[in-house]
Structure formats: C-alpha cells, structure tokens
Amino acid sequence: MALMVLTFCAVLFLLPLPLNANRPAQGTWQPVPSHREDRGAIKVVWLQGTPYEMGYQHGTLLHDEIASLPIAAINALRLFGRGLGLTRIATRRSFPDVVQECEGLVAATRDIGMTMDSCMVLAFGDVYQAYFTHLLPNILFWEGCANFVATGQATADGRFYHGRTLDNGHPVDYWIENTTVFVRQPNDGIPHAFIAVPGIVWPNSGLNVEGITVSLNTILVEDIGRLSLEGRSNVQLMAQVLKHASNYEAARAFMASEERMRANLVIITDGKSRQAGVFELLGKEMGVRELDETGILYMTNHFVSPQTAGKDIPPDESSLLRYERFEQLLEPDGLYSRYGELSPETIVEILRDRTHAKTLEASSPDIFDDDASIGGNGSMRQVVFDPEKLLFWIAAGPVPVPENPFVCFSLGEMLSLPNASPCQSQMIE
C-alpha cells in the first residue's frame, strides 16, 4: 500500500501554461501540493514553486533517505568542495536555479551534515566524475548505460517509445535502494519529472508535459583539450531542456548554444513530432545522429557520428557488443529483429536481454555485470517512456534490477491534468 506523507510544503497558486494537447488553457491549472507517496521500491515526491522552495521540499520529504548517505561520503564532498575550490567552480558554471535549489535543500538537511559545498559538488557531479574518477565518493558513478528509440513501422502500433537502462560496473546501494520520481512544478517553467535519487538536483532521465524525454550515457575522452573549462554540466543541461523545451527543435538549439565541461552522450526525444537525436557532446563540438525513416535510434558508450567518431577514448568491447546486439534486435534486417513488434512489453524484453552478440549465449542473472549484454551490464534502474501519452514504466528494486516489474506512472494523472492518459495496467511483469 502506498505511503502518503502528509506534510505539505507549499501553497497553491495559479500557473499560466501555454495551450497544447497535454496541457490546459492558461491560468486554469493548479499545481499539485508538495507531498510524498511511495509505490513499492519507488519514491515519488511532488515539488512546486521557486527553486529554493522546491529544494526545501526535496530535503524535507526525503530527509531520511539523504541522511542514509554515508557520513564519510558527505565529509568527502564537503572537503572537495571547500578544500579544492570545487564549490566555487560549480557555482560559477551552474545555472542560477540550480544554486538556489541547493540552498533550499541544504536549509532542510543542514542538521544531517549537508552543506552548500556538498550539494554543489553533487550538482556538478557529472563533470567532477570525469575529472576525479577515483577520488570522489562512488555515489556519483554510473558507468555504461544504453538508450534506444522506436517509432512508426518499427513499433507494433506505430507509436513512439524510448527505452533506457542506467548501468554501473558494480552495485551502488544508495542508487539501487532510492529510485525517486521528482514531479517538478516550477513557477517559471514546464512541469516535468526527473528520475533520480534523493539529494541530486538533476535527472539521469526525465519527461516533461510537452512530451520531451532526455537521458544520458557516459563517455570519456583522452584529450582533455577537447573539453571547455567555460562549459556547463551535461546533466544540468538536461534539466534545463525538461524545464524549458516545448519541442525537439528548441531542445536542439539550446544544446548547440552551450559549451560543456565534459563529454557525454545525451538522447533527446519529442513524442509529439516523433523526432529524436543522439547528441554526442564534446566541449565545443557536437555530433547529432537523428531518427531516420527506419524509426530506430540507439546508443551505448561510444561516439558514432562523423563529427565526433574517434574523438572519445577507444570504445571498450562492452559498448561495441551492446551496440551490435541493438543492431540484431532493432534493425529491420537484424539477425533476431523485433522490428515491427516493438511495444512497451517487447521493449522490456529487450532491456532484459542478456545475450552476448557474438556467442549468442545468455549470461546468468546471478552476474551483476557481464560487461557484454544490454540487460546484464550492471543495471541499477530501467525505464520505458511513452512520451506522447506522458506514461513511463520503471524497474527498480533488488538486483537483478531488470527482473523487477516495470511499474507504470502517468505524469498527466500525477499533475492532475485534464484528459490525462491513464496506465492501462499497473505494471509490466
């Protein structure tokens, strides 16, 4: 039974929203008051208001979870932030609303040792992960990951779907035990959902009410000169896309307008226009692979576009094998193609696939990271999006994570939008 936390952290107000198929007319929608509900292993919190207010609500509703962070990790974040000046860098390079949100979160969690140093190092964590891989606490790490998109003739019903797996080489308990959906209702932006963990003010993946999804895969470069010391955090860029982008073209233009302090792969999709792109990011360079007439697009952990291919570190075998397995399963002429059959249920099957692309043997579910397959690469969370209907399904809980049910969420219903699409079933087993 869902646990309802009865603490309400903000008052109602009317928020003007532009008119579209998913959103009501201007001035008629009231944000849902800040509160918390738990759905099995997945926590859900509603945030609303200014960045500071949403940060304070975050810290209040998830106080106990943030308190479960190892004190050594919090102390290390504080040390790196203040002692090495990382807080100053993060504050200068972060968007103002991120800093304000950290101020609110810290105000609610100061009693458990959270400080602006700790919060800002986490807020800029993707950048610092790349620069200080073996020094920062491992709560920051997510190595691997894979994403794919299918639409049109590739799907059984012609609809648009996006699947993703968040992977790491070893299980990180904090991430596995604390999958959280943040239903965010900013005063100055588009309502949206982050899928992340407590204490983090950015998404690994997410969805807004315009039907835009974003998600991230890790990549590294050998030549640090390809990065921009004046650049931004990629996960913060993703947060800005969810907050402000109403279509794919706006998201693409925004990504092109910002320099980046680390390399990464980001996928952005638009369920309304059936557009999507894999953004292969360096400091000032950006290659984009966009959805073509096949209706299939996928990424693992290496650059592929002509603009960026070969500018990352040489791809490891795992990335190449998982990419090849996507070719086998998704392409129209793939060896084991599911082309034309793809639906939320078959996408779940692909996310669970543990088959080695060369040997065609499946790894045991007892192996956390087989370093080879889509579903066996150390998954800590998996998600399927139907962005046009504002639906998503999350697999979270004990390892092996992909074997957990995929629990359905309707962002429209969570926001009390009129004509919201409901979940037809509560989960995909």
Secondary structure, DSSP 4 states (H G I P E B T S, - for coil): -PEEE----S---------BTTBPPTT---PPPS-EEEETTEEEEEEEESHHHHHHHHHHHTHHHHHTS-HHHHHHHHHHHHHSSHHHHHHHHS-HHHHHHHHHHHHHHGGGT--HHHHHHHHTHHHHHHHSTTTS-GGG-----EEEEE-GGGBSSS--EEEEEEE-SS--HHHHH--EEEEEEETTS--EEEEE-TT--S-SEEEETTSEEEEEEE---S-GGGS-TT-B-HHHHHHHHHHH-SSHHHHHHHHHH--BSS-EEEEEEETTTTEEEEEEE-SS-EEEEE--TT-EEEE-SS--STTTTTSSSPPPHHHHHHHHHHHHHHSTT-TT--TTTBSHHHHHHHHT--B-TTT-PBPPTT-SB-SSSSSSB-EEEEEEEETTTTEEEEE-SSSSGGGS-EEEEEHHHHTT-TTPPPPSSSEE-
